[in-house]
Amino acid sequence: MATEAGLAIMHWVKQQSLLSEVHTICAAAHESSCRVLEKIGLVRGQFLPDALLLKATGERIDGWSYRWRRSE
């Protein structure tokens, strides 16, 4: 279901928006979420140690950057 939702969002981004790029960070430990981002067309970039803050615990966790860029 996450992949289908992501595909629908990316379809809107590509077909109806004026966005030229989409950026996000995914928790490195959430491998299935990382796979969804790749399936919907985002490209894994840089490993980011301590990139995400878990507000409930104050803990920092590692992440991966992801990006999609519109072709010109």
All heavy atoms as TSV, in Angstrom:
chain	resi	resn	atom	element	x	y	z
A	1	MET	N	N	0.815	-1.197	0.000
A	1	MET	CA	C	0.000	0.000	0.000
A	1	MET	C	C	0.863	1.268	0.000
A	1	MET	O	O	0.508	2.235	-0.646
A	1	MET	CB	C	-0.935	-0.016	1.196
A	1	MET	CG	C	-1.834	1.188	1.219
A	1	MET	SD	S	-3.203	1.056	2.329
A	1	MET	CE	C	-4.305	0.073	1.358
A	2	ALA	N	N	1.985	1.251	0.701
A	2	ALA	CA	C	2.865	2.424	0.729
A	2	ALA	C	C	3.420	2.723	-0.658
A	2	ALA	O	O	3.518	3.893	-1.055
A	2	ALA	CB	C	3.988	2.218	1.733
A	3	THR	N	N	3.773	1.672	-1.389
A	3	THR	CA	C	4.301	1.878	-2.734
A	3	THR	C	C	3.246	2.514	-3.631
A	3	THR	O	O	3.545	3.457	-4.377
A	3	THR	CB	C	4.786	0.546	-3.340
A	3	THR	OG1	O	5.809	0.014	-2.496
A	3	THR	CG2	C	5.342	0.743	-4.740
A	4	GLU	N	N	2.012	2.034	-3.558
A	4	GLU	CA	C	0.945	2.584	-4.392
A	4	GLU	C	C	0.693	4.046	-4.066
A	4	GLU	O	O	0.504	4.873	-4.962
A	4	GLU	CB	C	-0.351	1.774	-4.233
A	4	GLU	CG	C	-0.277	0.379	-4.818
A	4	GLU	CD	C	0.397	-0.633	-3.895
A	4	GLU	OE1	O	0.757	-0.291	-2.753
A	4	GLU	OE2	O	0.586	-1.778	-4.335
A	5	ALA	N	N	0.700	4.389	-2.786
A	5	ALA	CA	C	0.505	5.784	-2.384
A	5	ALA	C	C	1.658	6.644	-2.895
A	5	ALA	O	O	1.437	7.745	-3.419
A	5	ALA	CB	C	0.391	5.885	-0.868
A	6	GLY	N	N	2.865	6.158	-2.750
A	6	GLY	CA	C	4.036	6.891	-3.228
A	6	GLY	C	C	4.018	7.092	-4.735
A	6	GLY	O	O	4.368	8.163	-5.239
A	7	LEU	N	N	3.618	6.047	-5.460
A	7	LEU	CA	C	3.521	6.166	-6.917
A	7	LEU	C	C	2.493	7.220	-7.319
A	7	LEU	O	O	2.706	7.988	-8.258
A	7	LEU	CB	C	3.176	4.814	-7.541
A	7	LEU	CG	C	4.309	3.794	-7.566
A	7	LEU	CD1	C	3.780	2.416	-7.961
A	7	LEU	CD2	C	5.430	4.241	-8.495
A	8	ALA	N	N	1.374	7.267	-6.597
A	8	ALA	CA	C	0.344	8.263	-6.892
A	8	ALA	C	C	0.871	9.676	-6.638
A	8	ALA	O	O	0.636	10.594	-7.434
A	8	ALA	CB	C	-0.901	8.002	-6.047
A	9	ILE	N	N	1.595	9.851	-5.560
A	9	ILE	CA	C	2.170	11.162	-5.259
A	9	ILE	C	C	3.179	11.560	-6.325
A	9	ILE	O	O	3.164	12.692	-6.830
A	9	ILE	CB	C	2.814	11.164	-3.862
A	9	ILE	CG1	C	1.725	11.071	-2.800
A	9	ILE	CG2	C	3.687	12.403	-3.655
A	9	ILE	CD1	C	2.231	10.758	-1.410
A	10	MET	N	N	4.066	10.633	-6.686
A	10	MET	CA	C	5.071	10.958	-7.698
A	10	MET	C	C	4.436	11.208	-9.064
A	10	MET	O	O	4.939	12.035	-9.829
A	10	MET	CB	C	6.139	9.863	-7.762
A	10	MET	CG	C	7.051	9.835	-6.556
A	10	MET	SD	S	7.837	11.423	-6.161
A	10	MET	CE	C	8.833	11.698	-7.621
A	11	HIS	N	N	3.348	10.535	-9.373
A	11	HIS	CA	C	2.627	10.807	-10.617
A	11	HIS	C	C	2.141	12.258	-10.612
A	11	HIS	O	O	2.294	12.985	-11.605
A	11	HIS	CB	C	1.449	9.841	-10.785
A	11	HIS	CG	C	0.635	10.117	-11.991
A	11	HIS	ND1	N	1.029	9.755	-13.265
A	11	HIS	CD2	C	-0.557	10.744	-12.140
A	11	HIS	CE1	C	0.116	10.150	-14.128
A	11	HIS	NE2	N	-0.856	10.759	-13.470
A	12	TRP	N	N	1.559	12.684	-9.491
A	12	TRP	CA	C	1.101	14.068	-9.376
A	12	TRP	C	C	2.271	15.037	-9.515
A	12	TRP	O	O	2.184	16.037	-10.227
A	12	TRP	CB	C	0.378	14.293	-8.046
A	12	TRP	CG	C	-0.067	15.708	-7.896
A	12	TRP	CD1	C	-1.226	16.257	-8.350
A	12	TRP	CD2	C	0.671	16.766	-7.280
A	12	TRP	NE1	N	-1.259	17.595	-8.060
A	12	TRP	CE2	C	-0.102	17.938	-7.397
A	12	TRP	CE3	C	1.903	16.843	-6.650
A	12	TRP	CZ2	C	0.326	19.163	-6.903
A	12	TRP	CZ3	C	2.327	18.058	-6.153
A	12	TRP	CH2	C	1.532	19.207	-6.275
A	13	VAL	N	N	3.380	14.741	-8.828
A	13	VAL	CA	C	4.558	15.607	-8.896
A	13	VAL	C	C	5.015	15.759	-10.339
A	13	VAL	O	O	5.286	16.871	-10.810
A	13	VAL	CB	C	5.710	15.048	-8.017
A	13	VAL	CG1	C	7.035	15.741	-8.325
A	13	VAL	CG2	C	5.379	15.182	-6.536
A	14	LYS	N	N	5.094	14.651	-11.050
A	14	LYS	CA	C	5.604	14.672	-12.422
A	14	LYS	C	C	4.632	15.303	-13.417
A	14	LYS	O	O	5.051	16.001	-14.339
A	14	LYS	CB	C	5.934	13.253	-12.880
A	14	LYS	CG	C	7.095	12.642	-12.125
A	14	LYS	CD	C	7.251	11.183	-12.510
A	14	LYS	CE	C	8.360	10.523	-11.709
A	14	LYS	NZ	N	8.481	9.088	-12.046
A	15	GLN	N	N	3.332	15.050	-13.241
A	15	GLN	CA	C	2.336	15.461	-14.232
A	15	GLN	C	C	1.690	16.804	-13.957
A	15	GLN	O	O	1.273	17.488	-14.896
A	15	GLN	CB	C	1.243	14.391	-14.347
A	15	GLN	CG	C	1.759	13.032	-14.736
A	15	GLN	CD	C	2.463	13.039	-16.093
A	15	GLN	OE1	O	2.007	13.657	-17.031
A	15	GLN	NE2	N	3.592	12.358	-16.151
A	16	GLN	N	N	1.546	17.186	-12.687
A	16	GLN	CA	C	0.736	18.367	-12.374
A	16	GLN	C	C	1.455	19.451	-11.589
A	16	GLN	O	O	0.977	20.578	-11.545
A	16	GLN	CB	C	-0.522	17.944	-11.626
A	16	GLN	CG	C	-1.396	17.038	-12.456
A	16	GLN	CD	C	-2.652	16.614	-11.734
A	16	GLN	OE1	O	-2.775	16.733	-10.532
A	16	GLN	NE2	N	-3.608	16.105	-12.484
A	17	SER	N	N	2.569	19.131	-10.965
A	17	SER	CA	C	3.245	20.144	-10.156
A	17	SER	C	C	4.351	20.826	-10.962
A	17	SER	O	O	4.749	20.360	-12.020
A	17	SER	CB	C	3.840	19.521	-8.895
A	17	SER	OG	O	5.071	18.899	-9.180
A	18	LEU	N	N	4.853	21.894	-10.395
A	18	LEU	CA	C	5.981	22.594	-10.983
A	18	LEU	C	C	7.276	22.274	-10.241
A	18	LEU	O	O	8.310	22.895	-10.506
A	18	LEU	CB	C	5.730	24.107	-10.950
A	18	LEU	CG	C	4.506	24.581	-11.738
A	18	LEU	CD1	C	4.301	26.073	-11.553
A	18	LEU	CD2	C	4.634	24.223	-13.205
A	19	LEU	N	N	7.219	21.317	-9.340
A	19	LEU	CA	C	8.412	20.955	-8.581
A	19	LEU	C	C	9.486	20.412	-9.511
A	19	LEU	O	O	9.205	19.618	-10.408
A	19	LEU	CB	C	8.081	19.891	-7.534
A	19	LEU	CG	C	7.158	20.317	-6.397
A	19	LEU	CD1	C	6.785	19.101	-5.548
A	19	LEU	CD2	C	7.818	21.376	-5.541
A	20	SER	N	N	10.711	20.836	-9.267
A	20	SER	CA	C	11.823	20.322	-10.066
A	20	SER	C	C	12.601	19.247	-9.315
A	20	SER	O	O	13.331	18.472	-9.928
A	20	SER	CB	C	12.765	21.451	-10.474
A	20	SER	OG	O	13.291	22.083	-9.329
A	21	GLU	N	N	12.446	19.208	-7.983
A	21	GLU	CA	C	13.134	18.205	-7.167
A	21	GLU	C	C	12.287	17.822	-5.970
A	21	GLU	O	O	11.486	18.626	-5.486
A	21	GLU	CB	C	14.474	18.742	-6.648
A	21	GLU	CG	C	15.500	18.972	-7.704
A	21	GLU	CD	C	16.848	19.388	-7.115
A	21	GLU	OE1	O	16.972	19.577	-5.891
A	21	GLU	OE2	O	17.786	19.493	-7.908
A	22	VAL	N	N	12.501	16.598	-5.512
A	22	VAL	CA	C	11.904	16.106	-4.270
A	22	VAL	C	C	13.052	15.543	-3.448
A	22	VAL	O	O	13.862	14.764	-3.961
A	22	VAL	CB	C	10.855	15.001	-4.531
A	22	VAL	CG1	C	10.363	14.394	-3.232
A	22	VAL	CG2	C	9.696	15.553	-5.351
A	23	HIS	N	N	13.140	15.962	-2.201
A	23	HIS	CA	C	14.189	15.492	-1.283
A	23	HIS	C	C	13.538	14.917	-0.032
A	23	HIS	O	O	12.534	15.444	0.436
A	23	HIS	CB	C	15.075	16.653	-0.820
A	23	HIS	CG	C	15.826	17.317	-1.906
A	23	HIS	ND1	N	17.123	17.008	-2.186
A	23	HIS	CD2	C	15.463	18.283	-2.780
A	23	HIS	CE1	C	17.534	17.761	-3.192
A	23	HIS	NE2	N	16.545	18.537	-3.572
A	24	THR	N	N	14.136	13.882	0.523
A	24	THR	CA	C	13.693	13.348	1.804
A	24	THR	C	C	14.838	12.600	2.465
A	24	THR	O	O	15.866	12.340	1.838
A	24	THR	CB	C	12.453	12.432	1.642
A	24	THR	OG1	O	11.887	12.186	2.933
A	24	THR	CG2	C	12.803	11.130	0.954
A	25	ILE	N	N	14.649	12.271	3.727
A	25	ILE	CA	C	15.593	11.439	4.470
A	25	ILE	C	C	14.803	10.285	5.053
A	25	ILE	O	O	13.711	10.476	5.593
A	25	ILE	CB	C	16.292	12.220	5.592
A	25	ILE	CG1	C	17.101	13.382	5.019
A	25	ILE	CG2	C	17.203	11.295	6.410
A	25	ILE	CD1	C	17.697	14.299	6.074
A	26	CYS	N	N	15.349	9.088	4.945
A	26	CYS	CA	C	14.711	7.884	5.463
A	26	CYS	C	C	15.618	7.272	6.524
A	26	CYS	O	O	16.840	7.216	6.341
A	26	CYS	CB	C	14.493	6.889	4.324
A	26	CYS	SG	S	13.576	5.425	4.830
A	27	ALA	N	N	15.024	6.822	7.619
A	27	ALA	CA	C	15.800	6.142	8.657
A	27	ALA	C	C	16.498	4.935	8.046
A	27	ALA	O	O	15.870	4.109	7.379
A	27	ALA	CB	C	14.893	5.716	9.800
A	28	ALA	N	N	17.793	4.837	8.265
A	28	ALA	CA	C	18.586	3.759	7.666
A	28	ALA	C	C	18.099	2.384	8.110
A	28	ALA	O	O	18.147	1.423	7.340
A	28	ALA	CB	C	20.059	3.946	8.008
A	29	ALA	N	N	17.605	2.280	9.320
A	29	ALA	CA	C	17.139	0.998	9.841
A	29	ALA	C	C	15.813	0.555	9.225
A	29	ALA	O	O	15.452	-0.619	9.316
A	29	ALA	CB	C	17.002	1.071	11.364
A	30	HIS	N	N	15.092	1.476	8.599
A	30	HIS	CA	C	13.795	1.147	7.990
A	30	HIS	C	C	14.002	0.733	6.539
A	30	HIS	O	O	13.659	1.463	5.593
A	30	HIS	CB	C	12.846	2.329	8.084
A	30	HIS	CG	C	12.473	2.676	9.481
A	30	HIS	ND1	N	11.692	3.740	9.784
A	30	HIS	CD2	C	12.756	2.090	10.670
A	30	HIS	CE1	C	11.526	3.818	11.083
A	30	HIS	NE2	N	12.167	2.815	11.645
A	31	GLU	N	N	14.561	-0.446	6.353
A	31	GLU	CA	C	14.923	-0.913	5.017
A	31	GLU	C	C	13.727	-0.977	4.069
A	31	GLU	O	O	13.858	-0.669	2.887
A	31	GLU	CB	C	15.617	-2.263	5.113
A	31	GLU	CG	C	16.946	-2.194	5.833
A	31	GLU	CD	C	17.573	-3.555	6.051
A	31	GLU	OE1	O	17.118	-4.544	5.439
A	31	GLU	OE2	O	18.539	-3.618	6.836
A	32	SER	N	N	12.565	-1.375	4.585
A	32	SER	CA	C	11.386	-1.472	3.706
A	32	SER	C	C	10.953	-0.087	3.236
A	32	SER	O	O	10.538	0.074	2.078
A	32	SER	CB	C	10.235	-2.201	4.398
A	32	SER	OG	O	9.873	-1.538	5.587
A	33	SER	N	N	11.060	0.922	4.074
A	33	SER	CA	C	10.728	2.290	3.657
A	33	SER	C	C	11.714	2.788	2.613
A	33	SER	O	O	11.324	3.462	1.658
A	33	SER	CB	C	10.727	3.220	4.871
A	33	SER	OG	O	9.730	2.841	5.792
A	34	CYS	N	N	12.985	2.457	2.792
A	34	CYS	CA	C	13.995	2.830	1.800
A	34	CYS	C	C	13.673	2.182	0.454
A	34	CYS	O	O	13.783	2.831	-0.600
A	34	CYS	CB	C	15.385	2.419	2.280
A	34	CYS	SG	S	16.005	3.359	3.698
A	35	ARG	N	N	13.262	0.918	0.469
A	35	ARG	CA	C	12.904	0.225	-0.780
A	35	ARG	C	C	11.721	0.898	-1.459
A	35	ARG	O	O	11.686	1.023	-2.689
A	35	ARG	CB	C	12.605	-1.244	-0.513
A	35	ARG	CG	C	13.844	-2.103	-0.422
A	35	ARG	CD	C	13.536	-3.592	-0.497
A	35	ARG	NE	N	12.614	-4.047	0.526
A	35	ARG	CZ	C	12.957	-4.366	1.777
A	35	ARG	NH1	N	14.205	-4.276	2.163
A	35	ARG	NH2	N	12.045	-4.787	2.642
A	36	VAL	N	N	10.735	1.336	-0.679
A	36	VAL	CA	C	9.579	2.018	-1.265
A	36	VAL	C	C	10.039	3.283	-1.983
A	36	VAL	O	O	9.617	3.547	-3.115
A	36	VAL	CB	C	8.515	2.349	-0.198
A	36	VAL	CG1	C	7.468	3.319	-0.731
A	36	VAL	CG2	C	7.847	1.076	0.306
A	37	LEU	N	N	10.890	4.063	-1.351
A	37	LEU	CA	C	11.372	5.293	-1.988
A	37	LEU	C	C	12.075	4.993	-3.307
A	37	LEU	O	O	11.893	5.719	-4.293
A	37	LEU	CB	C	12.303	6.047	-1.042
A	37	LEU	CG	C	11.632	6.652	0.188
A	37	LEU	CD1	C	12.677	7.204	1.150
A	37	LEU	CD2	C	10.622	7.721	-0.202
A	38	GLU	N	N	12.845	3.921	-3.341
A	38	GLU	CA	C	13.528	3.541	-4.585
A	38	GLU	C	C	12.532	3.060	-5.638
A	38	GLU	O	O	12.667	3.383	-6.822
A	38	GLU	CB	C	14.589	2.495	-4.280
A	38	GLU	CG	C	15.730	3.075	-3.448
A	38	GLU	CD	C	16.661	2.051	-2.844
A	38	GLU	OE1	O	16.528	0.845	-3.136
A	38	GLU	OE2	O	17.541	2.467	-2.062
A	39	LYS	N	N	11.515	2.311	-5.222
A	39	LYS	CA	C	10.502	1.827	-6.171
A	39	LYS	C	C	9.727	2.962	-6.818
A	39	LYS	O	O	9.286	2.841	-7.963
A	39	LYS	CB	C	9.505	0.902	-5.465
A	39	LYS	CG	C	10.042	-0.464	-5.156
A	39	LYS	CD	C	8.953	-1.287	-4.478
A	39	LYS	CE	C	9.438	-2.639	-4.058
A	39	LYS	NZ	N	8.378	-3.409	-3.377
A	40	ILE	N	N	9.555	4.073	-6.091
A	40	ILE	CA	C	8.763	5.169	-6.656
A	40	ILE	C	C	9.624	6.178	-7.414
A	40	ILE	O	O	9.123	7.201	-7.864
A	40	ILE	CB	C	7.894	5.866	-5.587
A	40	ILE	CG1	C	8.743	6.608	-4.557
A	40	ILE	CG2	C	6.959	4.870	-4.936
A	40	ILE	CD1	C	7.952	7.497	-3.623
A	41	GLY	N	N	10.917	5.885	-7.539
A	41	GLY	CA	C	11.755	6.686	-8.417
A	41	GLY	C	C	12.761	7.599	-7.752
A	41	GLY	O	O	13.472	8.331	-8.437
A	42	LEU	N	N	12.850	7.596	-6.426
A	42	LEU	CA	C	13.854	8.408	-5.766
A	42	LEU	C	C	15.174	7.651	-5.739
A	42	LEU	O	O	15.192	6.423	-5.713
A	42	LEU	CB	C	13.423	8.787	-4.350
A	42	LEU	CG	C	12.461	9.984	-4.276
A	42	LEU	CD1	C	11.072	9.611	-4.731
A	42	LEU	CD2	C	12.419	10.546	-2.875
A	43	VAL	N	N	16.266	8.379	-5.760
A	43	VAL	CA	C	17.600	7.788	-5.812
A	43	VAL	C	C	18.282	7.991	-4.466
A	43	VAL	O	O	18.306	9.112	-3.938
A	43	VAL	CB	C	18.432	8.439	-6.935
A	43	VAL	CG1	C	19.851	7.904	-6.945
A	43	VAL	CG2	C	17.758	8.218	-8.285
A	44	ARG	N	N	18.832	6.895	-3.948
A	44	ARG	CA	C	19.548	6.974	-2.676
A	44	ARG	C	C	20.832	7.760	-2.871
A	44	ARG	O	O	21.562	7.579	-3.824
A	44	ARG	CB	C	19.882	5.577	-2.169
A	44	ARG	CG	C	20.522	5.600	-0.790
A	44	ARG	CD	C	20.919	4.231	-0.323
A	44	ARG	NE	N	19.762	3.373	-0.143
A	44	ARG	CZ	C	19.732	2.341	0.696
A	44	ARG	NH1	N	20.794	2.026	1.413
A	44	ARG	NH2	N	18.651	1.603	0.788
A	45	GLY	N	N	21.085	8.645	-1.916
A	45	GLY	CA	C	22.278	9.466	-1.973
A	45	GLY	C	C	23.219	9.165	-0.827
A	45	GLY	O	O	23.678	8.034	-0.660
A	46	GLN	N	N	23.414	10.132	-0.015
A	46	GLN	CA	C	24.425	10.113	1.035
A	46	GLN	C	C	23.905	9.484	2.328
A	46	GLN	O	O	22.760	9.693	2.717
A	46	GLN	CB	C	24.843	11.553	1.297
A	46	GLN	CG	C	25.925	11.746	2.288
A	46	GLN	CD	C	26.307	13.222	2.401
A	46	GLN	OE1	O	25.810	14.063	1.652
A	46	GLN	NE2	N	27.179	13.523	3.321
A	47	PHE	N	N	24.786	8.719	3.007
A	47	PHE	CA	C	24.493	8.219	4.346
A	47	PHE	C	C	24.692	9.371	5.314
A	47	PHE	O	O	25.711	10.068	5.266
A	47	PHE	CB	C	25.426	7.056	4.708
A	47	PHE	CG	C	25.170	6.500	6.076
A	47	PHE	CD1	C	24.055	5.718	6.318
A	47	PHE	CD2	C	26.054	6.767	7.111
A	47	PHE	CE1	C	23.814	5.208	7.578
A	47	PHE	CE2	C	25.817	6.253	8.370
A	47	PHE	CZ	C	24.694	5.469	8.607
A	48	LEU	N	N	23.718	9.592	6.198
A	48	LEU	CA	C	23.741	10.731	7.103
A	48	LEU	C	C	23.688	10.256	8.557
A	48	LEU	O	O	22.612	9.997	9.091
A	48	LEU	CB	C	22.550	11.645	6.808
A	48	LEU	CG	C	22.430	12.144	5.369
A	48	LEU	CD1	C	21.077	12.780	5.132
A	48	LEU	CD2	C	23.552	13.112	5.057
A	49	PRO	N	N	24.846	10.134	9.210
A	49	PRO	CA	C	24.862	9.707	10.606
A	49	PRO	C	C	24.101	10.707	11.491
A	49	PRO	O	O	24.238	11.920	11.314
A	49	PRO	CB	C	26.347	9.679	10.974
A	49	PRO	CG	C	27.089	9.728	9.687
A	49	PRO	CD	C	26.187	10.381	8.694
A	50	ASP	N	N	23.298	10.182	12.398
A	50	ASP	CA	C	22.558	11.006	13.365
A	50	ASP	C	C	21.676	12.071	12.709
A	50	ASP	O	O	21.461	13.144	13.272
A	50	ASP	CB	C	23.515	11.680	14.352
A	50	ASP	CG	C	24.292	10.687	15.196
A	50	ASP	OD1	O	23.766	9.581	15.443
A	50	ASP	OD2	O	25.422	11.001	15.604
A	51	ALA	N	N	21.156	11.791	11.540
A	51	ALA	CA	C	20.416	12.793	10.766
A	51	ALA	C	C	19.013	13.066	11.286
A	51	ALA	O	O	18.483	14.153	11.085
A	51	ALA	CB	C	20.324	12.343	9.308
A	52	LEU	N	N	18.416	12.090	11.932
A	52	LEU	CA	C	17.018	12.223	12.341
A	52	LEU	C	C	16.908	12.225	13.863
A	52	LEU	O	O	17.536	11.416	14.543
A	52	LEU	CB	C	16.193	11.072	11.762
A	52	LEU	CG	C	16.168	11.009	10.232
A	52	LEU	CD1	C	15.569	9.696	9.769
A	52	LEU	CD2	C	15.397	12.176	9.668
A	53	LEU	N	N	16.073	13.115	14.380
A	53	LEU	CA	C	15.837	13.205	15.812
A	53	LEU	C	C	14.491	12.592	16.150
A	53	LEU	O	O	13.465	12.992	15.590
A	53	LEU	CB	C	15.865	14.667	16.257
A	53	LEU	CG	C	15.495	14.948	17.705
A	53	LEU	CD1	C	16.515	14.314	18.651
A	53	LEU	CD2	C	15.382	16.443	17.948
A	54	LEU	N	N	14.497	11.628	17.055
A	54	LEU	CA	C	13.252	11.057	17.554
A	54	LEU	C	C	12.807	11.909	18.736
A	54	LEU	O	O	13.394	11.870	19.817
A	54	LEU	CB	C	13.465	9.607	17.983
A	54	LEU	CG	C	13.979	8.651	16.906
A	54	LEU	CD1	C	14.186	7.260	17.484
A	54	LEU	CD2	C	13.023	8.606	15.735
A	55	LYS	N	N	11.783	12.711	18.528
A	55	LYS	CA	C	11.358	13.673	19.547
A	55	LYS	C	C	10.944	13.008	20.859
A	55	LYS	O	O	11.194	13.534	21.930
A	55	LYS	CB	C	10.221	14.545	19.019
A	55	LYS	CG	C	10.667	15.510	17.960
A	55	LYS	CD	C	9.529	16.401	17.533
A	55	LYS	CE	C	9.969	17.349	16.442
A	55	LYS	NZ	N	8.884	18.257	16.063
A	56	ALA	N	N	10.317	11.855	20.774
A	56	ALA	CA	C	9.816	11.196	21.983
A	56	ALA	C	C	10.933	10.799	22.939
A	56	ALA	O	O	10.765	10.839	24.155
A	56	ALA	CB	C	8.990	9.971	21.612
A	57	THR	N	N	12.083	10.422	22.382
A	57	THR	CA	C	13.182	9.938	23.218
A	57	THR	C	C	14.403	10.853	23.206
A	57	THR	O	O	15.292	10.699	24.041
A	57	THR	CB	C	13.645	8.547	22.750
A	57	THR	OG1	O	14.165	8.652	21.420
A	57	THR	CG2	C	12.505	7.541	22.787
A	58	GLY	N	N	14.459	11.763	22.251
A	58	GLY	CA	C	15.627	12.613	22.106
A	58	GLY	C	C	16.788	11.906	21.418
A	58	GLY	O	O	17.866	12.476	21.254
A	59	GLU	N	N	16.567	10.663	21.004
A	59	GLU	CA	C	17.608	9.867	20.346
A	59	GLU	C	C	17.785	10.328	18.898
A	59	GLU	O	O	16.829	10.686	18.227
A	59	GLU	CB	C	17.196	8.395	20.370
A	59	GLU	CG	C	18.152	7.467	19.659
A	59	GLU	CD	C	17.624	6.031	19.598
A	59	GLU	OE1	O	16.456	5.797	19.949
A	59	GLU	OE2	O	18.394	5.172	19.167
A	60	ARG	N	N	19.020	10.285	18.427
A	60	ARG	CA	C	19.313	10.569	17.025
A	60	ARG	C	C	19.622	9.254	16.330
A	60	ARG	O	O	20.283	8.387	16.893
A	60	ARG	CB	C	20.489	11.522	16.887
A	60	ARG	CG	C	20.150	12.916	17.327
A	60	ARG	CD	C	21.141	13.916	16.727
A	60	ARG	NE	N	20.583	15.243	16.701
A	60	ARG	CZ	C	19.785	15.736	15.749
A	60	ARG	NH1	N	19.444	15.010	14.735
A	60	ARG	NH2	N	19.333	16.959	15.817
A	61	ILE	N	N	19.106	9.115	15.105
A	61	ILE	CA	C	19.331	7.893	14.333
A	61	ILE	C	C	19.878	8.241	12.955
A	61	ILE	O	O	19.701	9.351	12.452
A	61	ILE	CB	C	18.049	7.040	14.214
A	61	ILE	CG1	C	16.929	7.816	13.526
A	61	ILE	CG2	C	17.617	6.529	15.591
A	61	ILE	CD1	C	15.706	6.983	13.224
A	62	ASP	N	N	20.545	7.264	12.358
A	62	ASP	CA	C	21.145	7.432	11.034
A	62	ASP	C	C	20.077	7.426	9.943
A	62	ASP	O	O	19.008	6.827	10.106
A	62	ASP	CB	C	22.127	6.295	10.747
A	62	ASP	CG	C	23.272	6.241	11.747
A	62	ASP	OD1	O	23.560	7.268	12.395
A	62	ASP	OD2	O	23.882	5.173	11.879
A	63	GLY	N	N	20.385	8.074	8.843
A	63	GLY	CA	C	19.458	8.103	7.722
A	63	GLY	C	C	20.179	8.062	6.393
A	63	GLY	O	O	21.402	8.147	6.320
A	64	TRP	N	N	19.386	7.902	5.364
A	64	TRP	CA	C	19.853	8.004	3.979
A	64	TRP	C	C	19.107	9.157	3.334
A	64	TRP	O	O	17.901	9.314	3.524
A	64	TRP	CB	C	19.534	6.733	3.196
A	64	TRP	CG	C	20.424	5.584	3.485
A	64	TRP	CD1	C	20.153	4.517	4.293
A	64	TRP	CD2	C	21.732	5.370	2.967
A	64	TRP	NE1	N	21.211	3.658	4.308
A	64	TRP	CE2	C	22.203	4.152	3.500
A	64	TRP	CE3	C	22.559	6.085	2.109
A	64	TRP	CZ2	C	23.452	3.640	3.195
A	64	TRP	CZ3	C	23.802	5.574	1.802
A	64	TRP	CH2	C	24.246	4.365	2.345
A	65	SER	N	N	19.809	9.957	2.548
A	65	SER	CA	C	19.136	10.991	1.768
A	65	SER	C	C	18.628	10.357	0.472
A	65	SER	O	O	19.241	9.435	-0.066
A	65	SER	CB	C	20.084	12.153	1.458
A	65	SER	OG	O	21.116	11.740	0.590
A	66	TYR	N	N	17.499	10.864	0.000
A	66	TYR	CA	C	16.906	10.423	-1.265
A	66	TYR	C	C	16.505	11.654	-2.065
A	66	TYR	O	O	16.097	12.666	-1.499
A	66	TYR	CB	C	15.666	9.556	-1.024
A	66	TYR	CG	C	16.010	8.145	-0.660
A	66	TYR	CD1	C	16.272	7.800	0.654
A	66	TYR	CD2	C	16.100	7.157	-1.625
A	66	TYR	CE1	C	16.609	6.503	0.994
A	66	TYR	CE2	C	16.435	5.859	-1.301
A	66	TYR	CZ	C	16.681	5.540	0.009
A	66	TYR	OH	O	17.025	4.261	0.336
A	67	ARG	N	N	16.597	11.520	-3.397
A	67	ARG	CA	C	16.245	12.648	-4.254
A	67	ARG	C	C	15.684	12.161	-5.581
A	67	ARG	O	O	16.116	11.158	-6.135
A	67	ARG	CB	C	17.467	13.513	-4.509
A	67	ARG	CG	C	17.143	14.743	-5.351
A	67	ARG	CD	C	18.326	15.634	-5.490
A	67	ARG	NE	N	19.241	15.052	-6.456
A	67	ARG	CZ	C	20.391	15.596	-6.797
A	67	ARG	NH1	N	20.788	16.705	-6.238
A	67	ARG	NH2	N	21.155	15.021	-7.687
A	68	TRP	N	N	14.734	12.926	-6.075
A	68	TRP	CA	C	14.240	12.786	-7.440
A	68	TRP	C	C	14.407	14.156	-8.082
A	68	TRP	O	O	14.145	15.182	-7.467
A	68	TRP	CB	C	12.763	12.391	-7.448
A	68	TRP	CG	C	12.137	12.484	-8.805
A	68	TRP	CD1	C	12.138	11.530	-9.769
A	68	TRP	CD2	C	11.449	13.617	-9.358
A	68	TRP	NE1	N	11.490	11.994	-10.897
A	68	TRP	CE2	C	11.062	13.284	-10.657
A	68	TRP	CE3	C	11.132	14.874	-8.870
A	68	TRP	CZ2	C	10.361	14.149	-11.478
A	68	TRP	CZ3	C	10.447	15.748	-9.691
A	68	TRP	CH2	C	10.066	15.384	-10.977
A	69	ARG	N	N	14.876	14.172	-9.314
A	69	ARG	CA	C	15.050	15.426	-10.045
A	69	ARG	C	C	14.381	15.302	-11.403
A	69	ARG	O	O	14.562	14.326	-12.119
A	69	ARG	CB	C	16.538	15.730	-10.232
A	69	ARG	CG	C	16.780	17.065	-10.905
A	69	ARG	CD	C	18.236	17.348	-11.082
A	69	ARG	NE	N	18.844	17.532	-9.775
A	69	ARG	CZ	C	20.119	17.765	-9.579
A	69	ARG	NH1	N	20.944	17.817	-10.606
A	69	ARG	NH2	N	20.590	17.923	-8.378
A	70	ARG	N	N	13.623	16.328	-11.751
A	70	ARG	CA	C	12.930	16.354	-13.045
A	70	ARG	C	C	13.951	16.416	-14.175
A	70	ARG	O	O	14.899	17.183	-14.126
A	70	ARG	CB	C	12.001	17.573	-13.114
A	70	ARG	CG	C	11.115	17.608	-14.342
A	70	ARG	CD	C	10.195	18.821	-14.338
A	70	ARG	NE	N	9.306	18.863	-13.199
A	70	ARG	CZ	C	8.164	18.199	-13.097
A	70	ARG	NH1	N	7.776	17.416	-14.074
A	70	ARG	NH2	N	7.400	18.332	-12.021
A	71	SER	N	N	13.745	15.617	-15.199
A	71	SER	CA	C	14.597	15.680	-16.388
A	71	SER	C	C	14.252	16.913	-17.186
A	71	SER	O	O	13.092	17.314	-17.280
A	71	SER	CB	C	14.368	14.443	-17.272
A	71	SER	OG	O	14.668	13.283	-16.557
A	72	GLU	N	N	15.252	17.480	-17.790
A	72	GLU	CA	C	14.998	18.700	-18.588
A	72	GLU	C	C	14.850	18.391	-20.039
A	72	GLU	O	O	15.139	17.424	-20.554
A	72	GLU	CB	C	16.130	19.689	-18.379
A	72	GLU	CG	C	16.159	20.166	-16.946
A	72	GLU	CD	C	17.201	21.235	-16.733
A	72	GLU	OE1	O	17.405	22.057	-17.648
A	72	GLU	OE2	O	17.780	21.245	-15.661
